[in-house]
Amino acid sequence: MATAVEVRDLKAWFGKTEALHGINMAVEENHATAVIGPSGCGKSTFIRCLNRMHETNPVARAEGDVKVGDMDIYSM
């Protein structure tokens, strides 16, 4: 099957605090995926990075590759 979403070495910071430490995952087309874990583990930060809401915070930044289909959402 084709990959719908691919995340490689995604890291995210709030100021000097690293919230995500090198996330890697792939979601195949036509498959549902859940993001689960305890409070404070980075679930919301991860989702915010996928939909680029993380960058609305002036002290936040993200690094890594996120592809939706063939498009790298963080490329210029």
PDB file of N, CA, C and O in Angstrom:
ATOM      1  N   MET A   1       0.826  -1.194   0.000  1.00  0.00           N
ATOM      2  CA  MET A   1       0.000   0.000   0.000  1.00  0.00           C
ATOM      3  C   MET A   1       0.868   1.254   0.000  1.00  0.00           C
ATOM      4  O   MET A   1       2.022   1.235   0.428  1.00  0.00           O
ATOM      5  N   ALA A   2       0.296   2.318  -0.479  1.00  0.00           N
ATOM      6  CA  ALA A   2       0.983   3.607  -0.512  1.00  0.00           C
ATOM      7  C   ALA A   2       0.926   4.259   0.874  1.00  0.00           C
ATOM      8  O   ALA A   2       0.016   4.001   1.662  1.00  0.00           O
ATOM      9  N   THR A   3       1.914   5.102   1.146  1.00  0.00           N
ATOM     10  CA  THR A   3       1.964   5.823   2.412  1.00  0.00           C
ATOM     11  C   THR A   3       1.242   7.158   2.258  1.00  0.00           C
ATOM     12  O   THR A   3       1.520   7.921   1.332  1.00  0.00           O
ATOM     13  N   ALA A   4       0.308   7.433   3.177  1.00  0.00           N
ATOM     14  CA  ALA A   4      -0.440   8.684   3.141  1.00  0.00           C
ATOM     15  C   ALA A   4       0.282   9.776   3.923  1.00  0.00           C
ATOM     16  O   ALA A   4       0.339  10.924   3.483  1.00  0.00           O
ATOM     17  N   VAL A   5       0.832   9.422   5.080  1.00  0.00           N
ATOM     18  CA  VAL A   5       1.559  10.365   5.923  1.00  0.00           C
ATOM     19  C   VAL A   5       2.848   9.691   6.372  1.00  0.00           C
ATOM     20  O   VAL A   5       2.829   8.561   6.861  1.00  0.00           O
ATOM     21  N   GLU A   6       3.968  10.390   6.203  1.00  0.00           N
ATOM     22  CA  GLU A   6       5.255   9.865   6.643  1.00  0.00           C
ATOM     23  C   GLU A   6       5.968  10.936   7.461  1.00  0.00           C
ATOM     24  O   GLU A   6       6.113  12.075   7.018  1.00  0.00           O
ATOM     25  N   VAL A   7       6.406  10.564   8.644  1.00  0.00           N
ATOM     26  CA  VAL A   7       7.094  11.477   9.559  1.00  0.00           C
ATOM     27  C   VAL A   7       8.493  10.910   9.807  1.00  0.00           C
ATOM     28  O   VAL A   7       8.646   9.745  10.172  1.00  0.00           O
ATOM     29  N   ARG A   8       9.507  11.750   9.603  1.00  0.00           N
ATOM     30  CA  ARG A   8      10.886  11.314   9.820  1.00  0.00           C
ATOM     31  C   ARG A   8      11.633  12.304  10.703  1.00  0.00           C
ATOM     32  O   ARG A   8      11.742  13.488  10.387  1.00  0.00           O
ATOM     33  N   ASP A   9      12.139  11.795  11.803  1.00  0.00           N
ATOM     34  CA  ASP A   9      12.979  12.553  12.735  1.00  0.00           C
ATOM     35  C   ASP A   9      12.362  13.898  13.122  1.00  0.00           C
ATOM     36  O   ASP A   9      13.041  14.925  13.110  1.00  0.00           O
ATOM     37  N   LEU A  10      11.082  13.884  13.463  1.00  0.00           N
ATOM     38  CA  LEU A  10      10.381  15.111  13.862  1.00  0.00           C
ATOM     39  C   LEU A  10      10.741  15.464  15.299  1.00  0.00           C
ATOM     40  O   LEU A  10      10.550  14.667  16.218  1.00  0.00           O
ATOM     41  N   LYS A  11      11.260  16.659  15.471  1.00  0.00           N
ATOM     42  CA  LYS A  11      11.592  17.200  16.790  1.00  0.00           C
ATOM     43  C   LYS A  11      10.874  18.527  16.934  1.00  0.00           C
ATOM     44  O   LYS A  11      10.713  19.262  15.959  1.00  0.00           O
ATOM     45  N   ALA A  12      10.444  18.833  18.143  1.00  0.00           N
ATOM     46  CA  ALA A  12       9.754  20.100  18.389  1.00  0.00           C
ATOM     47  C   ALA A  12      10.209  20.682  19.713  1.00  0.00           C
ATOM     48  O   ALA A  12      10.482  19.952  20.666  1.00  0.00           O
ATOM     49  N   TRP A  13      10.287  21.990  19.762  1.00  0.00           N
ATOM     50  CA  TRP A  13      10.720  22.718  20.947  1.00  0.00           C
ATOM     51  C   TRP A  13       9.718  23.809  21.291  1.00  0.00           C
ATOM     52  O   TRP A  13       9.048  24.368  20.423  1.00  0.00           O
ATOM     53  N   PHE A  14       9.636  24.091  22.582  1.00  0.00           N
ATOM     54  CA  PHE A  14       8.997  25.297  23.105  1.00  0.00           C
ATOM     55  C   PHE A  14      10.117  26.039  23.820  1.00  0.00           C
ATOM     56  O   PHE A  14      10.503  25.668  24.929  1.00  0.00           O
ATOM     57  N   GLY A  15      10.635  27.078  23.192  1.00  0.00           N
ATOM     58  CA  GLY A  15      11.807  27.747  23.736  1.00  0.00           C
ATOM     59  C   GLY A  15      12.987  26.790  23.711  1.00  0.00           C
ATOM     60  O   GLY A  15      13.334  26.272  22.650  1.00  0.00           O
ATOM     61  N   LYS A  16      13.614  26.546  24.862  1.00  0.00           N
ATOM     62  CA  LYS A  16      14.755  25.633  24.944  1.00  0.00           C
ATOM     63  C   LYS A  16      14.349  24.205  25.314  1.00  0.00           C
ATOM     64  O   LYS A  16      15.195  23.312  25.355  1.00  0.00           O
ATOM     65  N   THR A  17      13.064  23.986  25.583  1.00  0.00           N
ATOM     66  CA  THR A  17      12.588  22.675  26.007  1.00  0.00           C
ATOM     67  C   THR A  17      12.184  21.836  24.804  1.00  0.00           C
ATOM     68  O   THR A  17      11.278  22.197  24.053  1.00  0.00           O
ATOM     69  N   GLU A  18      12.873  20.711  24.632  1.00  0.00           N
ATOM     70  CA  GLU A  18      12.538  19.811  23.523  1.00  0.00           C
ATOM     71  C   GLU A  18      11.349  18.943  23.936  1.00  0.00           C
ATOM     72  O   GLU A  18      11.435  18.166  24.887  1.00  0.00           O
ATOM     73  N   ALA A  19      10.234  19.088  23.205  1.00  0.00           N
ATOM     74  CA  ALA A  19       9.000  18.377  23.530  1.00  0.00           C
ATOM     75  C   ALA A  19       8.869  17.067  22.762  1.00  0.00           C
ATOM     76  O   ALA A  19       8.310  16.102  23.284  1.00  0.00           O
ATOM     77  N   LEU A  20       9.372  17.018  21.539  1.00  0.00           N
ATOM     78  CA  LEU A  20       9.352  15.797  20.730  1.00  0.00           C
ATOM     79  C   LEU A  20      10.783  15.444  20.370  1.00  0.00           C
ATOM     80  O   LEU A  20      11.563  16.310  19.972  1.00  0.00           O
ATOM     81  N   HIS A  21      11.124  14.181  20.508  1.00  0.00           N
ATOM     82  CA  HIS A  21      12.505  13.725  20.337  1.00  0.00           C
ATOM     83  C   HIS A  21      12.630  12.735  19.174  1.00  0.00           C
ATOM     84  O   HIS A  21      12.772  11.534  19.405  1.00  0.00           O
ATOM     85  N   GLY A  22      12.579  13.213  17.951  1.00  0.00           N
ATOM     86  CA  GLY A  22      12.843  12.347  16.803  1.00  0.00           C
ATOM     87  C   GLY A  22      11.752  11.333  16.509  1.00  0.00           C
ATOM     88  O   GLY A  22      12.014  10.131  16.506  1.00  0.00           O
ATOM     89  N   ILE A  23      10.552  11.791  16.267  1.00  0.00           N
ATOM     90  CA  ILE A  23       9.417  10.910  15.966  1.00  0.00           C
ATOM     91  C   ILE A  23       9.535  10.395  14.532  1.00  0.00           C
ATOM     92  O   ILE A  23       9.794  11.165  13.607  1.00  0.00           O
ATOM     93  N   ASN A  24       9.343   9.093  14.357  1.00  0.00           N
ATOM     94  CA  ASN A  24       9.309   8.456  13.033  1.00  0.00           C
ATOM     95  C   ASN A  24       8.064   7.587  12.953  1.00  0.00           C
ATOM     96  O   ASN A  24       7.806   6.786  13.852  1.00  0.00           O
ATOM     97  N   MET A  25       7.297   7.738  11.891  1.00  0.00           N
ATOM     98  CA  MET A  25       6.128   6.877  11.694  1.00  0.00           C
ATOM     99  C   MET A  25       5.623   7.010  10.275  1.00  0.00           C
ATOM    100  O   MET A  25       5.917   7.987   9.586  1.00  0.00           O
ATOM    101  N   ALA A  26       4.867   6.030   9.848  1.00  0.00           N
ATOM    102  CA  ALA A  26       4.218   6.067   8.539  1.00  0.00           C
ATOM    103  C   ALA A  26       2.795   5.571   8.706  1.00  0.00           C
ATOM    104  O   ALA A  26       2.540   4.615   9.439  1.00  0.00           O
ATOM    105  N   VAL A  27       1.870   6.230   8.021  1.00  0.00           N
ATOM    106  CA  VAL A  27       0.465   5.832   8.022  1.00  0.00           C
ATOM    107  C   VAL A  27       0.103   5.482   6.586  1.00  0.00           C
ATOM    108  O   VAL A  27       0.241   6.309   5.684  1.00  0.00           O
ATOM    109  N   GLU A  28      -0.357   4.260   6.379  1.00  0.00           N
ATOM    110  CA  GLU A  28      -0.735   3.828   5.039  1.00  0.00           C
ATOM    111  C   GLU A  28      -2.068   4.436   4.634  1.00  0.00           C
ATOM    112  O   GLU A  28      -2.901   4.757   5.481  1.00  0.00           O
ATOM    113  N   GLU A  29      -2.256   4.589   3.335  1.00  0.00           N
ATOM    114  CA  GLU A  29      -3.530   5.092   2.813  1.00  0.00           C
ATOM    115  C   GLU A  29      -4.685   4.225   3.308  1.00  0.00           C
ATOM    116  O   GLU A  29      -4.544   3.014   3.475  1.00  0.00           O
ATOM    117  N   ASN A  30      -5.820   4.862   3.537  1.00  0.00           N
ATOM    118  CA  ASN A  30      -7.058   4.187   3.934  1.00  0.00           C
ATOM    119  C   ASN A  30      -6.952   3.439   5.254  1.00  0.00           C
ATOM    120  O   ASN A  30      -7.653   2.449   5.461  1.00  0.00           O
ATOM    121  N   HIS A  31      -6.080   3.902   6.152  1.00  0.00           N
ATOM    122  CA  HIS A  31      -5.951   3.322   7.478  1.00  0.00           C
ATOM    123  C   HIS A  31      -6.139   4.411   8.521  1.00  0.00           C
ATOM    124  O   HIS A  31      -5.702   5.546   8.332  1.00  0.00           O
ATOM    125  N   ALA A  32      -6.786   4.065   9.610  1.00  0.00           N
ATOM    126  CA  ALA A  32      -6.944   4.988  10.731  1.00  0.00           C
ATOM    127  C   ALA A  32      -5.797   4.755  11.701  1.00  0.00           C
ATOM    128  O   ALA A  32      -5.348   3.623  11.884  1.00  0.00           O
ATOM    129  N   THR A  33      -5.326   5.829  12.319  1.00  0.00           N
ATOM    130  CA  THR A  33      -4.235   5.740  13.283  1.00  0.00           C
ATOM    131  C   THR A  33      -4.602   6.578  14.497  1.00  0.00           C
ATOM    132  O   THR A  33      -5.081   7.704  14.366  1.00  0.00           O
ATOM    133  N   ALA A  34      -4.375   6.020  15.672  1.00  0.00           N
ATOM    134  CA  ALA A  34      -4.635   6.736  16.922  1.00  0.00           C
ATOM    135  C   ALA A  34      -3.318   7.163  17.544  1.00  0.00           C
ATOM    136  O   ALA A  34      -2.315   6.456  17.450  1.00  0.00           O
ATOM    137  N   VAL A  35      -3.333   8.313  18.174  1.00  0.00           N
ATOM    138  CA  VAL A  35      -2.180   8.790  18.934  1.00  0.00           C
ATOM    139  C   VAL A  35      -2.599   8.729  20.393  1.00  0.00           C
ATOM    140  O   VAL A  35      -3.453   9.496  20.837  1.00  0.00           O
ATOM    141  N   ILE A  36      -1.986   7.805  21.137  1.00  0.00           N
ATOM    142  CA  ILE A  36      -2.377   7.602  22.529  1.00  0.00           C
ATOM    143  C   ILE A  36      -1.151   7.666  23.429  1.00  0.00           C
ATOM    144  O   ILE A  36      -0.028   7.430  22.982  1.00  0.00           O
ATOM    145  N   GLY A  37      -1.371   7.984  24.689  1.00  0.00           N
ATOM    146  CA  GLY A  37      -0.293   8.025  25.670  1.00  0.00           C
ATOM    147  C   GLY A  37      -0.721   8.819  26.882  1.00  0.00           C
ATOM    148  O   GLY A  37      -1.798   9.415  26.893  1.00  0.00           O
ATOM    149  N   PRO A  38       0.114   8.829  27.901  1.00  0.00           N
ATOM    150  CA  PRO A  38      -0.234   9.539  29.135  1.00  0.00           C
ATOM    151  C   PRO A  38      -0.178  11.059  28.960  1.00  0.00           C
ATOM    152  O   PRO A  38       0.378  11.572  27.989  1.00  0.00           O
ATOM    153  N   SER A  39      -0.755  11.739  29.900  1.00  0.00           N
ATOM    154  CA  SER A  39      -0.757  13.196  29.906  1.00  0.00           C
ATOM    155  C   SER A  39       0.674  13.724  29.878  1.00  0.00           C
ATOM    156  O   SER A  39       1.537  13.254  30.619  1.00  0.00           O
ATOM    157  N   GLY A  40       0.915  14.713  29.006  1.00  0.00           N
ATOM    158  CA  GLY A  40       2.210  15.360  28.958  1.00  0.00           C
ATOM    159  C   GLY A  40       3.258  14.669  28.107  1.00  0.00           C
ATOM    160  O   GLY A  40       4.423  15.066  28.134  1.00  0.00           O
ATOM    161  N   CYS A  41       2.879  13.643  27.349  1.00  0.00           N
ATOM    162  CA  CYS A  41       3.886  12.898  26.578  1.00  0.00           C
ATOM    163  C   CYS A  41       4.128  13.470  25.185  1.00  0.00           C
ATOM    164  O   CYS A  41       5.035  13.006  24.494  1.00  0.00           O
ATOM    165  N   GLY A  42       3.338  14.474  24.742  1.00  0.00           N
ATOM    166  CA  GLY A  42       3.584  15.114  23.458  1.00  0.00           C
ATOM    167  C   GLY A  42       2.566  14.821  22.370  1.00  0.00           C
ATOM    168  O   GLY A  42       2.791  15.158  21.208  1.00  0.00           O
ATOM    169  N   LYS A  43       1.453  14.203  22.727  1.00  0.00           N
ATOM    170  CA  LYS A  43       0.424  13.876  21.728  1.00  0.00           C
ATOM    171  C   LYS A  43      -0.086  15.126  21.017  1.00  0.00           C
ATOM    172  O   LYS A  43      -0.119  15.172  19.788  1.00  0.00           O
ATOM    173  N   SER A  44      -0.475  16.116  21.768  1.00  0.00           N
ATOM    174  CA  SER A  44      -1.015  17.345  21.178  1.00  0.00           C
ATOM    175  C   SER A  44       0.045  18.101  20.402  1.00  0.00           C
ATOM    176  O   SER A  44      -0.244  18.652  19.340  1.00  0.00           O
ATOM    177  N   THR A  45       1.264  18.136  20.910  1.00  0.00           N
ATOM    178  CA  THR A  45       2.357  18.790  20.188  1.00  0.00           C
ATOM    179  C   THR A  45       2.593  18.106  18.855  1.00  0.00           C
ATOM    180  O   THR A  45       2.796  18.774  17.842  1.00  0.00           O
ATOM    181  N   PHE A  46       2.569  16.777  18.844  1.00  0.00           N
ATOM    182  CA  PHE A  46       2.749  16.023  17.608  1.00  0.00           C
ATOM    183  C   PHE A  46       1.658  16.374  16.593  1.00  0.00           C
ATOM    184  O   PHE A  46       1.958  16.638  15.429  1.00  0.00           O
ATOM    185  N   ILE A  47       0.413  16.377  17.024  1.00  0.00           N
ATOM    186  CA  ILE A  47      -0.706  16.711  16.124  1.00  0.00           C
ATOM    187  C   ILE A  47      -0.580  18.155  15.651  1.00  0.00           C
ATOM    188  O   ILE A  47      -0.835  18.438  14.480  1.00  0.00           O
ATOM    189  N   ARG A  48      -0.193  19.076  16.537  1.00  0.00           N
ATOM    190  CA  ARG A  48      -0.001  20.474  16.148  1.00  0.00           C
ATOM    191  C   ARG A  48       1.088  20.601  15.087  1.00  0.00           C
ATOM    192  O   ARG A  48       0.980  21.440  14.192  1.00  0.00           O
ATOM    193  N   CYS A  49       2.132  19.782  15.172  1.00  0.00           N
ATOM    194  CA  CYS A  49       3.190  19.800  14.149  1.00  0.00           C
ATOM    195  C   CYS A  49       2.670  19.274  12.817  1.00  0.00           C
ATOM    196  O   CYS A  49       3.051  19.785  11.763  1.00  0.00           O
ATOM    197  N   LEU A  50       1.810  18.263  12.847  1.00  0.00           N
ATOM    198  CA  LEU A  50       1.264  17.716  11.605  1.00  0.00           C
ATOM    199  C   LEU A  50       0.399  18.729  10.872  1.00  0.00           C
ATOM    200  O   LEU A  50       0.412  18.776   9.642  1.00  0.00           O
ATOM    201  N   ASN A  51      -0.353  19.543  11.610  1.00  0.00           N
ATOM    202  CA  ASN A  51      -1.217  20.516  10.940  1.00  0.00           C
ATOM    203  C   ASN A  51      -0.634  21.937  10.972  1.00  0.00           C
ATOM    204  O   ASN A  51      -1.331  22.908  10.676  1.00  0.00           O
ATOM    205  N   ARG A  52       0.644  22.044  11.333  1.00  0.00           N
ATOM    206  CA  ARG A  52       1.427  23.286  11.328  1.00  0.00           C
ATOM    207  C   ARG A  52       0.892  24.357  12.272  1.00  0.00           C
ATOM    208  O   ARG A  52       1.175  25.540  12.081  1.00  0.00           O
ATOM    209  N   MET A  53       0.137  23.968  13.270  1.00  0.00           N
ATOM    210  CA  MET A  53      -0.302  24.926  14.279  1.00  0.00           C
ATOM    211  C   MET A  53       0.791  25.202  15.302  1.00  0.00           C
ATOM    212  O   MET A  53       0.742  26.214  16.001  1.00  0.00           O
ATOM    213  N   HIS A  54       1.773  24.316  15.397  1.00  0.00           N
ATOM    214  CA  HIS A  54       2.875  24.488  16.349  1.00  0.00           C
ATOM    215  C   HIS A  54       3.598  25.810  16.089  1.00  0.00           C
ATOM    216  O   HIS A  54       4.036  26.479  17.025  1.00  0.00           O
ATOM    217  N   GLU A  55       3.718  26.176  14.828  1.00  0.00           N
ATOM    218  CA  GLU A  55       4.466  27.388  14.486  1.00  0.00           C
ATOM    219  C   GLU A  55       3.695  28.676  14.769  1.00  0.00           C
ATOM    220  O   GLU A  55       4.243  29.760  14.571  1.00  0.00           O
ATOM    221  N   THR A  56       2.446  28.596  15.223  1.00  0.00           N
ATOM    222  CA  THR A  56       1.709  29.801  15.602  1.00  0.00           C
ATOM    223  C   THR A  56       2.187  30.347  16.945  1.00  0.00           C
ATOM    224  O   THR A  56       1.914  31.500  17.276  1.00  0.00           O
ATOM    225  N   ASN A  57       2.899  29.526  17.719  1.00  0.00           N
ATOM    226  CA  ASN A  57       3.489  29.963  18.983  1.00  0.00           C
ATOM    227  C   ASN A  57       4.855  30.570  18.671  1.00  0.00           C
ATOM    228  O   ASN A  57       5.699  29.889  18.089  1.00  0.00           O
ATOM    229  N   PRO A  58       5.100  31.826  19.037  1.00  0.00           N
ATOM    230  CA  PRO A  58       6.346  32.491  18.646  1.00  0.00           C
ATOM    231  C   PRO A  58       7.619  31.863  19.228  1.00  0.00           C
ATOM    232  O   PRO A  58       8.698  32.069  18.672  1.00  0.00           O
ATOM    233  N   VAL A  59       7.529  31.106  20.327  1.00  0.00           N
ATOM    234  CA  VAL A  59       8.727  30.483  20.898  1.00  0.00           C
ATOM    235  C   VAL A  59       8.853  29.014  20.524  1.00  0.00           C
ATOM    236  O   VAL A  59       9.749  28.327  21.014  1.00  0.00           O
ATOM    237  N   ALA A  60       7.963  28.521  19.657  1.00  0.00           N
ATOM    238  CA  ALA A  60       7.977  27.116  19.263  1.00  0.00           C
ATOM    239  C   ALA A  60       8.638  26.951  17.898  1.00  0.00           C
ATOM    240  O   ALA A  60       8.573  27.835  17.044  1.00  0.00           O
ATOM    241  N   ARG A  61       9.278  25.793  17.716  1.00  0.00           N
ATOM    242  CA  ARG A  61       9.840  25.465  16.409  1.00  0.00           C
ATOM    243  C   ARG A  61       9.843  23.955  16.245  1.00  0.00           C
ATOM    244  O   ARG A  61       9.770  23.211  17.223  1.00  0.00           O
ATOM    245  N   ALA A  62       9.928  23.513  15.002  1.00  0.00           N
ATOM    246  CA  ALA A  62       9.959  22.085  14.695  1.00  0.00           C
ATOM    247  C   ALA A  62      10.992  21.822  13.618  1.00  0.00           C
ATOM    248  O   ALA A  62      11.251  22.675  12.770  1.00  0.00           O
ATOM    249  N   GLU A  63      11.579  20.637  13.655  1.00  0.00           N
ATOM    250  CA  GLU A  63      12.529  20.181  12.646  1.00  0.00           C
ATOM    251  C   GLU A  63      12.149  18.765  12.248  1.00  0.00           C
ATOM    252  O   GLU A  63      11.558  18.024  13.033  1.00  0.00           O
ATOM    253  N   GLY A  64      12.490  18.402  11.037  1.00  0.00           N
ATOM    254  CA  GLY A  64      12.225  17.054  10.555  1.00  0.00           C
ATOM    255  C   GLY A  64      11.423  17.101   9.271  1.00  0.00           C
ATOM    256  O   GLY A  64      11.151  18.173   8.730  1.00  0.00           O
ATOM    257  N   ASP A  65      11.052  15.937   8.793  1.00  0.00           N
ATOM    258  CA  ASP A  65      10.292  15.830   7.552  1.00  0.00           C
ATOM    259  C   ASP A  65       8.910  15.272   7.839  1.00  0.00           C
ATOM    260  O   ASP A  65       8.760  14.266   8.533  1.00  0.00           O
ATOM    261  N   VAL A  66       7.903  15.942   7.294  1.00  0.00           N
ATOM    262  CA  VAL A  66       6.534  15.454   7.364  1.00  0.00           C
ATOM    263  C   VAL A  66       5.984  15.500   5.952  1.00  0.00           C
ATOM    264  O   VAL A  66       5.853  16.573   5.362  1.00  0.00           O
ATOM    265  N   LYS A  67       5.663  14.337   5.415  1.00  0.00           N
ATOM    266  CA  LYS A  67       5.102  14.258   4.068  1.00  0.00           C
ATOM    267  C   LYS A  67       3.660  13.789   4.132  1.00  0.00           C
ATOM    268  O   LYS A  67       3.333  12.815   4.811  1.00  0.00           O
ATOM    269  N   VAL A  68       2.814  14.494   3.419  1.00  0.00           N
ATOM    270  CA  VAL A  68       1.430  14.079   3.204  1.00  0.00           C
ATOM    271  C   VAL A  68       1.336  13.778   1.721  1.00  0.00           C
ATOM    272  O   VAL A  68       1.392  14.682   0.887  1.00  0.00           O
ATOM    273  N   GLY A  69       1.192  12.499   1.397  1.00  0.00           N
ATOM    274  CA  GLY A  69       1.312  12.093   0.001  1.00  0.00           C
ATOM    275  C   GLY A  69       2.735  12.367  -0.443  1.00  0.00           C
ATOM    276  O   GLY A  69       3.680  11.913   0.203  1.00  0.00           O
ATOM    277  N   ASP A  70       2.906  13.096  -1.525  1.00  0.00           N
ATOM    278  CA  ASP A  70       4.231  13.442  -2.026  1.00  0.00           C
ATOM    279  C   ASP A  70       4.693  14.826  -1.587  1.00  0.00           C
ATOM    280  O   ASP A  70       5.789  15.251  -1.953  1.00  0.00           O
ATOM    281  N   MET A  71       3.873  15.541  -0.804  1.00  0.00           N
ATOM    282  CA  MET A  71       4.196  16.898  -0.422  1.00  0.00           C
ATOM    283  C   MET A  71       4.828  16.969   0.954  1.00  0.00           C
ATOM    284  O   MET A  71       4.259  16.480   1.929  1.00  0.00           O
ATOM    285  N   ASP A  72       6.008  17.577   1.037  1.00  0.00           N
ATOM    286  CA  ASP A  72       6.651  17.838   2.317  1.00  0.00           C
ATOM    287  C   ASP A  72       6.032  19.117   2.858  1.00  0.00           C
ATOM    288  O   ASP A  72       6.234  20.189   2.288  1.00  0.00           O
ATOM    289  N   ILE A  73       5.273  19.017   3.962  1.00  0.00           N
ATOM    290  CA  ILE A  73       4.510  20.174   4.444  1.00  0.00           C
ATOM    291  C   ILE A  73       5.396  21.274   5.013  1.00  0.00           C
ATOM    292  O   ILE A  73       4.941  22.408   5.157  1.00  0.00           O
ATOM    293  N   TYR A  74       6.656  20.967   5.340  1.00  0.00           N
ATOM    294  CA  TYR A  74       7.556  21.980   5.873  1.00  0.00           C
ATOM    295  C   TYR A  74       8.528  22.524   4.832  1.00  0.00           C
ATOM    296  O   TYR A  74       9.374  23.354   5.166  1.00  0.00           O
ATOM    297  N   SER A  75       8.433  22.084   3.590  1.00  0.00           N
ATOM    298  CA  SER A  75       9.334  22.612   2.567  1.00  0.00           C
ATOM    299  C   SER A  75       8.873  24.000   2.135  1.00  0.00           C
ATOM    300  O   SER A  75       7.694  24.336   2.246  1.00  0.00           O
ATOM    301  N   MET A  76       9.786  24.777   1.656  1.00  0.00           N
ATOM    302  CA  MET A  76       9.443  26.120   1.176  1.00  0.00           C
ATOM    303  C   MET A  76       8.791  25.962  -0.146  1.00  0.00           C
ATOM    304  O   MET A  76       8.404  26.953  -0.765  1.00  0.00           O
TER     305      MET A  76
END
